[in-house]
């Protein structure tokens, strides 16, 4: 499905979020500011898609990023974007399964995943794999759609998310159900507090989160023990 909509993915992300997804990524990367000054830092952008988060990480001050995804067409677009930005020497693109990463244990100083945890076959197994490849004390940042905290705003958002967004997305992507899948997957994904508990059970410590845009999305972060 993601391979089929790759050519429209960036356009629809920015259009359907009114470009606020760019701000959300910058806020997620800002949580890694404590490691920016170190030249030897190695970070993983998991489920990187077309490379927006990886590029944001580089522009935010991280020296080296590995961008990893399961979808070959997405990675082709990521490669073009990275090359156009003259960042090929700082962003390495790897095609791999997020549940079976081809990296040794304790390899990365930080792992970031934006709008990808929800799409893994198992969020728990994905988090355990991220825990494995992180160095002790390494940071995990998860940017994901979540549950709005205001009841009235939630009803308005749900109407847009389930009624309007799928129609626009499916027409522009020329895919029958890709953007109907999006709200369904979000509705089945753990809310802010439950995801915090799952991360803690996977071994992460000092797990926290804060809401973005009234809870439409949330950023969770924690550290490997």
ABEGO torsion letter per residue (X at the ends): XAAAAAAAAAAAAAAAAGGAAAAAAAAAAAAAAAAAABAABBBBBBGAEAGAAAAAAAAAGBABBBBBBABAAAAAAAAAAAAAAGAAAABBBBBBBAABBABBBGABABBBBBGAAAABABAAAAAAAAAAABBBGBBBBBBBBBBBABAAAAAAAAAAAAAAAAAAAAAAAGBAAAAAAAAAAAAABBBAAAAAAAAAAAGBBGBBBBBBGGGABBBBBBBBX
